[in-house]
Amino acid sequence: MRLSLSTLVALLPFYLEAVTAQGSSGNGKTTRYWDCCKPSCGWPKKSNGNSPVQTCDKNDRALNDGGNTKSGCDNGGNAFMCSSQSPWAVNETVAYGWAAVNIAGSNEASWCCACYELTFTSGPVQGKKLIVQATNTGGDLGNNHFDLAIPGGGVGLFNACTNQYGAPSNGWGDRYGGIHSKSDCSGFPAALKAGCNFRFDWFKGADNPSVSFRQVACPAAITAKSGCTRNNDAINETPTGDRTVPTWTP
């Protein structure tokens, strides 16, 4: 089928967006955090999807507010990270989760709610893969930086965990880096314990391992929890109802 010139011109912006997104790959670094704050992609119109990232109230109940509730990191705010957006193991070599990101040559509008396959290239998790959805942007993040959302990973610059869960004033453990052992997870709120244990089980206590990364189609298991899907994300359904991970298509 041949397309008219006018049709090609109309499709050009979508083609360029797809090419840009497919080019999101390279080598990067990781850190970890869990500050309980409303993620930046939880505000309306941060991505090209129809809904922002799901946020929760102080009692970890989903907010149905269209993303307009003030962040729990601000005085009087009542929007926080949802505990359901903690990482989990799919199998011994693959896990799913979320991250604050900064991609070189890109911007928040391009990475909000996009998914990336991280292949660890150092540390005890070398060779393992973590599929993360970008739900946040960190002002202190360098290029190709993935700040992995892991309960107990350290609150970093901001701390809403004291407001939401009664955590110490600098969060659990060190403000940057968080707790030091799996035994520390035992004192966590019940909703965050599994995510805290993940760091010492599947993640093997790795300390900021390096990665290679590429953009992939978001697994349905991830978007079901975050509530955010980009309009140009591929939907490759498997018999189990989950999306396949290996390829990304516009």
Order of alpha helices (4+ residues) and beta strands (2+ residues): alpha-beta-beta-beta-alpha-beta-beta-beta-alpha-alpha-beta-alpha
